[in-house]
Amino acid sequence: PKTGQIPLWSYMLFFPFHLPTMTYTAIHTRSGTMKVKGKDGKTKKVPVPVASEVQPGWWVGGCYGHELGKDWSGIIDLTVEFPEKMKTKSYLSVPTWDGVPATPEQLEEAAIFGVEARKGGDVMVHCAHGRGRSTTVMCACLVKAGLYETWQEAFEKGVKPGRACCKLNGLMRKALTAWQEQYVNGKKAQ
């Protein structure tokens, strides 16, 4: 988990998991679309980029973010199913399964890491597709960085406009609410 690499024995032993996961993600990355409003006000479908800069220096993306060829100041990797391929100065692994959010404690750790890494350059927060897990952590990062007061505001104003395909399921919203109460609102009351 400290390097983001998956050992060869895992691919051999768990190929019934790795092969379909890698195949599905590759196809989904190449064919995924999202709805955006054009300058004319009409909604149209466009390809989902491998990563999007949702705020200056803050990027949300999927496991194909290495295709951007950037050297990141920090990477927060939320995958358990893919090896890390991006170049970075600092790396944090928060292994979570697809659709399952980081815990409030993990959100706080990731947010602190992200804010520190941002001081040195651009930060990438990624999961497999760059839609849910990464969005959850990015909301916490943007609040911790002082860009937004609440995770809801960070989601609606900070992430969604820059990456329209982002979404949060009920568990992700619940984790962010618990994080906000414990680490943001709770700190203000002290």
C-alpha distance (Angstrom), angle and dihedral (degrees) to the residues before:
residue distance angle dihedral
P1 . . .
K2 3.83 . .
T3 3.82 94.0 .
G4 3.79 103.1 27.2
Q5 3.79 92.2 -125.1
I6 3.80 124.0 135.4
P7 3.82 115.9 -144.5
L8 3.79 119.5 -119.7
W9 3.81 91.6 -119.6
S10 3.82 89.1 62.2
Y11 3.80 91.6 57.0
M12 3.80 90.7 48.8
L13 3.78 96.8 44.3
F14 3.79 97.1 39.5
F15 3.82 100.5 33.3
P16 3.84 90.7 129.4
F17 3.83 85.7 65.4
H18 3.81 101.1 34.9
L19 3.81 99.1 46.7
P20 3.82 98.9 55.2
T21 3.81 91.9 38.3
M22 3.79 92.6 52.9
T23 3.81 92.4 43.4
Y24 3.80 94.5 48.7
T25 3.80 92.9 47.0
A26 3.80 93.0 48.2
I27 3.81 91.6 51.0
H28 3.80 93.0 43.0
T29 3.82 91.7 49.3
R30 3.81 92.4 51.6
S31 3.81 97.2 42.7
G32 3.82 104.6 30.4
T33 3.79 117.9 119.8
M34 3.78 135.8 -171.7
K35 3.78 133.3 -162.1
V36 3.79 117.6 -112.8
K37 3.78 133.8 170.0
G38 3.76 114.4 -115.6
K39 3.80 125.6 -143.0
D40 3.80 87.2 -94.8
G41 3.84 89.7 59.8
K42 3.79 93.9 -112.2
T43 3.79 120.7 128.7
K44 3.78 116.0 -123.3
K45 3.79 137.4 171.5
V46 3.78 117.3 -112.2
P47 3.82 131.9 174.9
V48 3.81 115.8 -87.7
P49 3.82 108.2 -114.2
V50 3.81 118.0 -130.0
A51 3.82 86.5 -114.5
S52 3.80 138.4 -1.0
E53 3.78 131.7 -152.5
V54 3.81 99.5 -128.9
Q55 3.82 94.6 177.3
P56 3.81 128.3 6.4
G57 3.81 105.9 -66.2
W58 3.82 94.4 -1.4
W59 3.82 116.0 105.9
V60 3.81 131.5 -175.3
G61 3.77 118.4 -164.6
G62 3.75 152.1 131.7
C63 3.77 135.0 -95.3
Y64 3.82 91.5 -78.2
G65 3.79 92.4 66.2
H66 3.80 88.9 112.9
E67 3.81 86.5 77.6
L68 3.81 87.8 75.7
G69 3.81 88.7 67.4
K70 3.81 93.0 -140.4
D71 3.79 126.9 148.9
W72 3.82 102.9 -136.3
S73 3.78 126.5 -149.2
G74 3.80 87.3 -143.1
I75 3.78 139.5 0.4
I76 3.79 125.9 -159.0
D77 3.80 106.2 -162.3
L78 3.80 116.0 -164.0
T79 3.79 97.8 177.3
V80 3.78 128.5 106.4
E81 3.78 92.3 176.8
F82 3.83 103.2 57.7
P83 3.80 136.1 52.8
E84 3.80 119.3 -120.4
K85 3.81 111.7 -104.1
M86 3.81 101.6 168.2
K87 3.81 126.2 100.1
T88 3.78 115.7 -118.4
K89 3.78 145.1 161.9
S90 3.81 92.6 -141.0
Y91 3.79 131.5 19.1
L92 3.80 134.7 -164.7
S93 3.78 122.6 -172.6
V94 3.80 116.1 -156.6
P95 3.81 99.6 173.5
T96 3.79 111.6 -152.3
W97 3.79 132.5 156.2
D98 3.79 121.6 -115.4
G99 3.80 110.8 -77.5
V100 3.82 93.0 12.9
P101 3.80 116.5 106.5
A102 3.76 128.5 -140.3
T103 3.81 114.2 -98.9
P104 3.82 118.8 -102.5
E105 3.82 88.3 -102.5
Q106 3.81 91.5 51.8
L107 3.81 90.3 46.5
E108 3.79 89.8 54.6
E109 3.82 92.4 47.9
A110 3.79 91.0 48.6
A111 3.81 93.4 46.0
I112 3.81 92.4 51.5
F113 3.81 90.3 46.6
G114 3.81 91.4 48.7
V115 3.81 94.5 49.8
E116 3.82 91.1 49.3
A117 3.81 93.0 46.4
R118 3.81 91.2 48.1
K119 3.81 89.2 64.2
G120 3.82 87.3 69.7
G121 3.80 99.9 43.5
D122 3.78 141.7 -71.4
V123 3.81 122.0 -1.8
M124 3.81 125.4 -149.8
V125 3.79 119.9 -156.7
H126 3.78 109.6 -171.3
C127 3.76 144.8 170.3
A128 3.80 126.4 170.5
H129 3.82 98.8 -68.3
G130 3.81 103.8 9.5
R131 3.77 96.1 -118.5
G132 3.82 116.2 98.3
R133 3.81 118.9 3.4
S134 3.80 92.6 39.6
T135 3.80 91.9 45.9
T136 3.81 90.0 53.4
V137 3.80 92.3 54.8
M138 3.80 93.4 41.1
C139 3.82 90.4 56.7
A140 3.81 89.4 55.3
C141 3.82 91.5 46.5
L142 3.80 93.4 51.6
V143 3.81 91.9 49.5
K144 3.82 92.0 45.8
A145 3.82 89.2 49.6
G146 3.81 88.7 56.2
L147 3.79 95.1 -116.2
Y148 3.83 93.6 119.8
E149 3.80 135.7 19.8
T150 3.80 98.2 -137.8
W151 3.78 137.9 23.6
Q152 3.81 88.8 -118.7
E153 3.79 90.9 58.0
A154 3.81 90.8 44.4
F155 3.80 89.6 52.8
E156 3.81 98.0 45.6
K157 3.81 99.3 37.0
G158 3.80 104.3 20.9
V159 3.80 106.9 38.7
K160 3.83 111.7 16.5
P161 3.82 96.5 57.9
G162 3.82 90.6 54.7
R163 3.81 97.8 40.3
A164 3.78 111.9 24.4
C165 3.81 94.3 -174.3
C166 3.83 92.7 64.9
K167 3.78 116.7 114.9
L168 3.78 140.6 168.8
N169 3.80 124.1 -143.5
G170 3.80 123.4 -149.8
L171 3.81 94.1 -91.8
M172 3.79 91.2 51.2
R173 3.82 91.9 49.8
K174 3.80 90.2 48.0
A175 3.83 92.1 50.5
L176 3.81 91.5 48.6
T177 3.80 91.7 48.1
A178 3.82 90.8 51.2
W179 3.82 90.1 46.6
Q180 3.82 91.4 49.3
E181 3.81 92.0 49.7
Q182 3.80 94.8 46.1
Y183 3.80 104.3 36.3
V184 3.80 105.7 23.8
N185 3.82 109.9 25.8
G186 3.80 92.1 31.3
K187 3.82 91.8 54.0
K188 3.82 91.5 50.5
A189 3.83 90.8 54.4
Q190 3.81 92.6 53.8
